[in-house]
Amino acid sequence: MGGGQVSSRWEAAAEAQIRAAQERGEFDNLPGMGKPIPGRGVPYDESWWIRSYLEREKLPSELLLPTPLLLRRRIERIPDEVRDLPTEASVRAYVADLNTQVVAWLRNPVGPRVLVRPVNADEVVRRGSARDAGDARERPAAQPPPTGQRPRRAWRWPWRRR
């Protein structure tokens, strides 16, 4: 008896069981019956299960970002995050917590090399108080270098040289 005969008998037995279940009506009224299969016709995505998990659990897709990019995003959002904090001490505590995470990453960097620096709590507080006071001061204009010194050129990426 060859291997092909055994597999064909298994297939025949499985088909017989499926046919019997259909006749008994066990496949009637199943959820999704008559609806198109989700994702059919969409190109294959290797991380489909991660995306579906995030959607199902209603988690932000930011969780997929590497640590340095998450930290930079949090740093960019500081003005919005501290806007509703009630006291200066709570703003400083928020910045201190963020700086702890930044320093931890700087000590043991994992992932892409992205420039991330600790945040100056005094500057965050100063910006917040200036915003609260309705002070629309702009940054002071760059001071010209003292006479006898030439201005420093802006640094350029090495591959963008002329």
FIBASE-210056 format. One record per atom (N, C-alpha, C): x, y, z; residue in one letter; atom name. Coordinates in steps of 0.1 Angstrom, whole numbers, always signed. Layout:
N
NODE      px      py      pz   resn   name
NODE       X       Y       Z      a     CA
...
***
This chain:
162
NODE      px      py      pz   resn   name
NODE      +8     -12      +0      m      N
NODE      +0      +0      +0      m     CA
NODE      +9     +12      +0      m      C
NODE      +7     +21     -10      g      N
NODE     +16     +33     -11      g     CA
NODE     +11     +44      -3      g      C
NODE     +19     +55      -2      g      N
NODE     +15     +66      +6      g     CA
NODE      +4     +74      +0      g      C
NODE      +3     +74     -14      g      N
NODE      -8     +81     -21      g     CA
NODE     -22     +75     -17      g      C
NODE     -23     +63     -15      q      N
NODE     -35     +56     -12      q     CA
NODE     -40     +60      +2      q      C
NODE     -31     +61     +11      v      N
NODE     -34     +65     +25      v     CA
NODE     -39     +79     +25      v      C
NODE     -32     +88     +19      s      N
NODE     -37    +102     +19      s     CA
NODE     -50    +104     +12      s      C
NODE     -52     +97      +1      s      N
NODE     -65     +98      -6      s     CA
NODE     -77     +93      +3      s      C
NODE     -74     +82     +11      r      N
NODE     -84     +77     +20      r     CA
NODE     -88     +87     +30      r      C
NODE     -77     +94     +36      w      N
NODE     -79    +104     +46      w     CA
NODE     -87    +116     +40      w      C
NODE     -84    +120     +28      e      N
NODE     -91    +131     +21      e     CA
NODE    -106    +127     +19      e      C
NODE    -108    +115     +15      a      N
NODE    -122    +110     +12      a     CA
NODE    -130    +110     +25      a      C
NODE    -123    +105     +36      a      N
NODE    -130    +105     +49      a     CA
NODE    -133    +119     +54      a      C
NODE    -124    +128     +52      a      N
NODE    -126    +142     +56      a     CA
NODE    -138    +148     +48      a      C
NODE    -137    +146     +35      e      N
NODE    -148    +151     +27      e     CA
NODE    -162    +146     +31      e      C
NODE    -162    +133     +34      a      N
NODE    -175    +127     +38      a     CA
NODE    -180    +133     +51      a      C
NODE    -171    +136     +61      q      N
NODE    -175    +142     +73      q     CA
NODE    -180    +156     +71      q      C
NODE    -173    +164     +62      i      N
NODE    -178    +177     +59      i     CA
NODE    -191    +177     +52      i      C
NODE    -193    +168     +42      r      N
NODE    -206    +167     +36      r     CA
NODE    -217    +163     +46      r      C
NODE    -215    +154     +55      a      N
NODE    -225    +150     +65      a     CA
NODE    -228    +162     +74      a      C
NODE    -218    +170     +78      a      N
NODE    -221    +182     +86      a     CA
NODE    -229    +192     +79      a      C
NODE    -226    +194     +66      q      N
NODE    -234    +203     +58      q     CA
NODE    -249    +199     +57      q      C
NODE    -251    +186     +55      e      N
NODE    -264    +181     +54      e     CA
NODE    -272    +182     +68      e      C
NODE    -265    +181     +79      r      N
NODE    -271    +183     +92      r     CA
NODE    -273    +198     +95      r      C
NODE    -267    +207     +87      g      N
NODE    -269    +222     +89      g     CA
NODE    -260    +228     +99      g      C
NODE    -249    +221    +102      e      N
NODE    -239    +226    +112      e     CA
NODE    -232    +239    +107      e      C
NODE    -231    +241     +94      f      N
NODE    -224    +253     +89      f     CA
NODE    -234    +264     +86      f      C
NODE    -247    +263     +89      d      N
NODE    -257    +273     +87      d     CA
NODE    -255    +284     +98      d      C
NODE    -258    +296     +94      n      N
NODE    -258    +307    +104      n     CA
NODE    -245    +309    +111      n      C
NODE    -234    +306    +105      l      N
NODE    -221    +309    +112      l     CA
NODE    -218    +324    +110      l      C
NODE    -211    +330    +120      p      N
NODE    -207    +344    +119      p     CA
NODE    -199    +347    +106      p      C
NODE    -202    +357     +99      g      N
NODE    -195    +360     +87      g     CA
NODE    -200    +353     +75      g      C
NODE    -211    +345     +76      m      N
NODE    -216    +338     +65      m     CA
NODE    -222    +348     +54      m      C
NODE    -218    +346     +42      g      N
NODE    -222    +354     +31      g     CA
NODE    -215    +367     +30      g      C
NODE    -205    +370     +38      k      N
NODE    -197    +382     +38      k     CA
NODE    -184    +378     +31      k      C
NODE    -177    +388     +25      p      N
NODE    -164    +386     +19      p     CA
NODE    -154    +383     +30      p      C
NODE    -144    +375     +26      i      N
NODE    -133    +372     +35      i     CA
NODE    -125    +385     +37      i      C
NODE    -123    +389     +50      p      N
NODE    -115    +401     +52      p     CA
NODE    -101    +400     +47      p      C
NODE     -96    +410     +40      g      N
NODE     -82    +411     +36      g     CA
NODE     -80    +404     +22      g      C
NODE     -90    +398     +17      r      N
NODE     -89    +391      +4      r     CA
NODE     -87    +402      -7      r      C
NODE     -77    +400     -16      g      N
NODE     -74    +410     -26      g     CA
NODE     -64    +420     -22      g      C
NODE     -60    +420      -9      v      N
NODE     -50    +429      -4      v     CA
NODE     -36    +423      -4      v      C
NODE     -26    +430      -8      p      N
NODE     -12    +424      -9      p     CA
NODE      -8    +418      +5      p      C
NODE      -1    +408      +5      y      N
NODE      +4    +401     +18      y     CA
NODE     +13    +411     +26      y      C
NODE     +10    +412     +38      d      N
NODE     +18    +420     +47      d     CA
NODE     +23    +411     +58      d      C
NODE     +36    +410     +60      e      N
NODE     +42    +401     +70      e     CA
NODE     +38    +404     +84      e      C
NODE     +35    +417     +87      s      N
NODE     +32    +420    +101      s     CA
NODE     +16    +422    +102      s      C
NODE      +9    +415     +94      w      N
NODE      -6    +416     +95      w     CA
NODE     -11    +413    +109      w      C
NODE      -5    +403    +116      w      N
NODE     -10    +399    +129      w     CA
NODE      -8    +410    +139      w      C
NODE      +4    +417    +138      i      N
NODE      +7    +428    +147      i     CA
NODE      -4    +439    +145      i      C
NODE      -6    +442    +133      r      N
NODE     -16    +453    +130      r     CA
NODE     -30    +449    +135      r      C
NODE     -34    +437    +133      s      N
NODE     -47    +433    +137      s     CA
NODE     -48    +433    +152      s      C
NODE     -37    +429    +159      y      N
NODE     -37    +429    +174      y     CA
NODE     -38    +443    +179      y      C
NODE     -31    +453    +173      l      N
NODE     -32    +467    +177      l     CA
NODE     -46    +472    +175      l      C
NODE     -52    +469    +163      e      N
NODE     -66    +474    +161      e     CA
NODE     -76    +467    +170      e      C
NODE     -74    +454    +172      r      N
NODE     -84    +447    +181      r     CA
NODE     -83    +452    +195      r      C
NODE     -71    +455    +200      e      N
NODE     -69    +459    +214      e     CA
NODE     -69    +474    +216      e      C
NODE     -71    +481    +204      k      N
NODE     -72    +496    +204      k     CA
NODE     -59    +502    +210      k      C
NODE     -48    +497    +206      l      N
NODE     -35    +502    +210      l     CA
NODE     -29    +512    +200      l      C
NODE     -22    +522    +204      p      N
NODE     -16    +531    +194      p     CA
NODE      -5    +524    +186      p      C
NODE      -4    +527    +173      s      N
NODE      +6    +521    +165      s     CA
NODE     +20    +526    +168      s      C
NODE     +21    +536    +176      e      N
NODE     +34    +541    +181      e     CA
NODE     +42    +531    +188      e      C
NODE     +35    +521    +194      l      N
NODE     +42    +511    +201      l     CA
NODE     +52    +503    +193      l      C
NODE     +51    +504    +179      l      N
NODE     +59    +497    +171      l     CA
NODE     +72    +504    +168      l      C
NODE     +73    +517    +172      l      N
NODE     +85    +525    +169      l     CA
NODE     +96    +521    +179      l      C
NODE    +109    +522    +174      p      N
NODE    +120    +519    +183      p     CA
NODE    +121    +530    +194      p      C
NODE    +127    +526    +205      t      N
NODE    +128    +535    +217      t     CA
NODE    +133    +549    +214      t      C
NODE    +143    +551    +206      p      N
NODE    +148    +565    +204      p     CA
NODE    +137    +574    +197      p      C
NODE    +130    +568    +188      l      N
NODE    +120    +575    +181      l     CA
NODE    +108    +578    +190      l      C
NODE    +104    +569    +199      l      N
NODE     +94    +571    +208      l     CA
NODE     +98    +583    +218      l      C
NODE    +110    +583    +222      l      N
NODE    +115    +593    +231      l     CA
NODE    +115    +607    +224      l      C
NODE    +119    +607    +211      r      N
NODE    +119    +620    +204      r     CA
NODE    +104    +625    +202      r      C
NODE     +95    +615    +199      r      N
NODE     +81    +619    +198      r     CA
NODE     +76    +625    +211      r      C
NODE     +79    +619    +222      r      N
NODE     +75    +624    +235      r     CA
NODE     +81    +638    +238      r      C
NODE     +93    +640    +234      i      N
NODE    +100    +653    +236      i     CA
NODE     +93    +663    +228      i      C
NODE     +89    +660    +215      e      N
NODE     +82    +670    +207      e     CA
NODE     +68    +673    +212      e      C
NODE     +62    +664    +220      r      N
NODE     +49    +666    +225      r     CA
NODE     +49    +672    +239      r      C
NODE     +60    +676    +244      i      N
NODE     +61    +681    +258      i     CA
NODE     +52    +693    +260      i      C
NODE     +52    +703    +251      p      N
NODE     +43    +715    +253      p     CA
NODE     +28    +711    +254      p      C
NODE     +23    +701    +247      d      N
NODE     +10    +697    +248      d     CA
NODE      +7    +689    +260      d      C
NODE     +17    +681    +264      e      N
NODE     +16    +672    +276      e     CA
NODE     +16    +680    +289      e      C
NODE     +24    +690    +290      v      N
NODE     +25    +698    +303      v     CA
NODE     +15    +709    +304      v      C
NODE      +8    +712    +293      r      N
NODE      -1    +723    +293      r     CA
NODE     -12    +722    +304      r      C
NODE     -17    +710    +306      d      N
NODE     -27    +709    +316      d     CA
NODE     -22    +705    +330      d      C
NODE      -9    +704    +332      l      N
NODE      -4    +701    +345      l     CA
NODE      -6    +713    +355      l      C
NODE     -10    +710    +367      p      N
NODE     -15    +721    +376      p     CA
NODE      -3    +729    +382      p      C
NODE      +8    +723    +384      t      N
NODE     +19    +731    +391      t     CA
NODE     +32    +730    +384      t      C
NODE     +41    +739    +387      e      N
NODE     +55    +738    +382      e     CA
NODE     +61    +725    +386      e      C
NODE     +59    +721    +399      a      N
NODE     +65    +709    +404      a     CA
NODE     +61    +697    +395      a      C
NODE     +48    +696    +391      s      N
NODE     +43    +685    +383      s     CA
NODE     +50    +685    +369      s      C
NODE     +52    +697    +364      v      N
NODE     +59    +699    +351      v     CA
NODE     +73    +693    +352      v      C
NODE     +80    +698    +363      r      N
NODE     +93    +693    +365      r     CA
NODE     +94    +678    +367      r      C
NODE     +84    +672    +374      a      N
NODE     +84    +658    +376      a     CA
NODE     +82    +650    +363      a      C
NODE     +73    +656    +354      y      N
NODE     +71    +650    +341      y     CA
NODE     +84    +650    +333      y      C
NODE     +91    +661    +333      v      N
NODE    +103    +663    +325      v     CA
NODE    +114    +654    +331      v      C
NODE    +114    +653    +345      a      N
NODE    +124    +644    +351      a     CA
NODE    +122    +629    +348      a      C
NODE    +110    +625    +347      d      N
NODE    +107    +611    +343      d     CA
NODE    +111    +609    +329      d      C
NODE    +108    +618    +320      l      N
NODE    +112    +617    +306      l     CA
NODE    +127    +616    +305      l      C
NODE    +134    +625    +312      n      N
NODE    +149    +625    +312      n     CA
NODE    +155    +613    +317      n      C
NODE    +148    +606    +327      t      N
NODE    +153    +594    +332      t     CA
NODE    +153    +583    +321      t      C
NODE    +142    +583    +313      q      N
NODE    +141    +574    +302      q     CA
NODE    +151    +577    +291      q      C
NODE    +154    +589    +288      v      N
NODE    +163    +593    +278      v     CA
NODE    +177    +589    +283      v      C
NODE    +181    +592    +295      v      N
NODE    +194    +588    +300      v     CA
NODE    +196    +573    +300      v      C
NODE    +186    +565    +304      a      N
NODE    +186    +551    +304      a     CA
NODE    +189    +546    +289      a      C
NODE    +183    +552    +280      w      N
NODE    +185    +548    +266      w     CA
NODE    +199    +552    +261      w      C
NODE    +204    +564    +265      l      N
NODE    +217    +568    +262      l     CA
NODE    +228    +559    +268      l      C
NODE    +226    +553    +279      r      N
NODE    +235    +544    +286      r     CA
NODE    +236    +531    +279      r      C
NODE    +224    +526    +274      n      N
NODE    +224    +513    +267      n     CA
NODE    +215    +515    +255      n      C
NODE    +221    +521    +244      p      N
NODE    +213    +523    +232      p     CA
NODE    +210    +510    +225      p      C
NODE    +197    +509    +222      v      N
NODE    +192    +497    +214      v     CA
NODE    +184    +503    +203      v      C
NODE    +186    +498    +191      g      N
NODE    +178    +503    +179      g     CA
NODE    +186    +513    +171      g      C
NODE    +180    +520    +163      p      N
NODE    +187    +529    +154      p     CA
NODE    +194    +540    +162      p      C
NODE    +204    +545    +157      r      N
NODE    +212    +556    +163      r     CA
NODE    +205    +569    +160      r      C
NODE    +197    +574    +169      v      N
NODE    +189    +587    +167      v     CA
NODE    +194    +596    +178      v      C
NODE    +196    +609    +174      l      N
NODE    +200    +619    +184      l     CA
NODE    +188    +621    +194      l      C
NODE    +190    +618    +206      v      N
NODE    +180    +621    +217      v     CA
NODE    +188    +627    +228      v      C
NODE    +183    +639    +233      r      N
NODE    +190    +646    +244      r     CA
NODE    +180    +648    +255      r      C
NODE    +185    +649    +268      p      N
NODE    +176    +652    +279      p     CA
NODE    +170    +666    +277      p      C
NODE    +159    +668    +283      v      N
NODE    +151    +681    +282      v     CA
NODE    +155    +690    +293      v      C
NODE    +156    +703    +291      n      N
NODE    +158    +712    +301      n     CA
NODE    +145    +716    +308      n      C
NODE    +143    +712    +320      a      N
NODE    +131    +715    +327      a     CA
NODE    +128    +730    +329      a      C
NODE    +139    +737    +332      d      N
NODE    +137    +752    +333      d     CA
NODE    +132    +758    +321      d      C
NODE    +136    +754    +309      e      N
NODE    +131    +759    +297      e     CA
NODE    +117    +756    +294      e      C
NODE    +113    +743    +298      v      N
NODE     +99    +739    +296      v     CA
NODE     +90    +748    +305      v      C
NODE     +94    +750    +317      v      N
NODE     +86    +758    +327      v     CA
NODE     +86    +772    +322      v      C
NODE     +97    +778    +317      r      N
NODE     +97    +792    +312      r     CA
NODE     +88    +793    +300      r      C
NODE     +89    +784    +290      r      N
NODE     +80    +784    +279      r     CA
NODE     +65    +784    +283      r      C
NODE     +62    +775    +292      g      N
NODE     +48    +773    +297      g     CA
NODE     +43    +786    +304      g      C
NODE     +52    +792    +312      s      N
NODE     +47    +804    +319      s     CA
NODE     +46    +816    +309      s      C
NODE     +55    +816    +299      a      N
NODE     +54    +827    +289      a     CA
NODE     +41    +825    +281      a      C
NODE     +38    +813    +278      r      N
NODE     +26    +810    +270      r     CA
NODE     +13    +813    +278      r      C
NODE     +14    +810    +291      d      N
NODE      +2    +813    +300      d     CA
NODE      +0    +828    +302      d      C
NODE     +11    +835    +302      a      N
NODE     +10    +850    +304      a     CA
NODE      +6    +857    +291      a      C
NODE      +5    +849    +281      g      N
NODE      +1    +855    +268      g     CA
NODE     +13    +863    +262      g      C
NODE     +24    +859    +266      d      N
NODE     +36    +866    +261      d     CA
NODE     +40    +860    +248      d      C
NODE     +40    +867    +238      a      N
NODE     +43    +862    +224      a     CA
NODE     +57    +866    +220      a      C
NODE     +66    +867    +230      r      N
NODE     +80    +870    +226      r     CA
NODE     +86    +860    +217      r      C
NODE     +93    +865    +207      e      N
NODE    +100    +856    +198      e     CA
NODE    +114    +854    +204      e      C
NODE    +121    +845    +199      r      N
NODE    +135    +843    +203      r     CA
NODE    +143    +855    +199      r      C
NODE    +153    +858    +207      p      N
NODE    +161    +870    +203      p     CA
NODE    +169    +867    +191      p      C
NODE    +171    +877    +183      a      N
NODE    +178    +875    +170      a     CA
NODE    +193    +872    +174      a      C
NODE    +199    +864    +165      a      N
NODE    +213    +860    +167      a     CA
NODE    +222    +872    +167      a      C
NODE    +230    +872    +177      q      N
NODE    +240    +883    +179      q     CA
NODE    +251    +882    +169      q      C
NODE    +255    +893    +162      p      N
NODE    +267    +891    +153      p     CA
NODE    +279    +888    +161      p      C
NODE    +289    +881    +155      p      N
NODE    +301    +878    +163      p     CA
NODE    +309    +891    +165      p      C
NODE    +317    +891    +176      p      N
NODE    +325    +903    +179      p     CA
NODE    +334    +905    +167      p      C
NODE    +338    +918    +165      t      N
NODE    +346    +921    +154      t     CA
NODE    +359    +914    +155      t      C
NODE    +365    +911    +144      g      N
NODE    +377    +903    +143      g     CA
NODE    +375    +888    +142      g      C
NODE    +363    +884    +144      q      N
NODE    +360    +869    +143      q     CA
NODE    +350    +868    +132      q      C
NODE    +352    +857    +124      r      N
NODE    +342    +855    +113      r     CA
NODE    +332    +845    +118      r      C
NODE    +320    +847    +113      p      N
NODE    +309    +838    +117      p     CA
NODE    +312    +823    +114      p      C
NODE    +307    +815    +122      r      N
NODE    +309    +800    +120      r     CA
NODE    +299    +796    +109      r      C
NODE    +304    +787    +100      r      N
NODE    +295    +782     +90      r     CA
NODE    +287    +771     +95      r      C
NODE    +275    +770     +90      a      N
NODE    +266    +759     +94      a     CA
NODE    +272    +746     +90      a      C
NODE    +271    +736     +99      w      N
NODE    +276    +723     +96      w     CA
NODE    +268    +716     +86      w      C
NODE    +274    +709     +77      r      N
NODE    +267    +702     +66      r     CA
NODE    +271    +687     +67      r      C
NODE    +262    +679     +62      w      N
NODE    +264    +665     +61      w     CA
NODE    +276    +663     +52      w      C
NODE    +285    +654     +54      p      N
NODE    +297    +652     +45      p     CA
NODE    +293    +649     +31      p      C
NODE    +282    +641     +29      w      N
NODE    +279    +638     +15      w     CA
NODE    +272    +649      +8      w      C
NODE    +269    +660     +14      r      N
NODE    +263    +671      +7      r     CA
NODE    +272    +682      +4      r      C
NODE    +285    +679      +4      r      N
NODE    +295    +690      +0      r     CA
NODE    +293    +693     -14      r      C
NODE    +297    +705     -17      r      N
NODE    +296    +710     -31      r     CA
NODE    +308    +705     -39      r      C
***
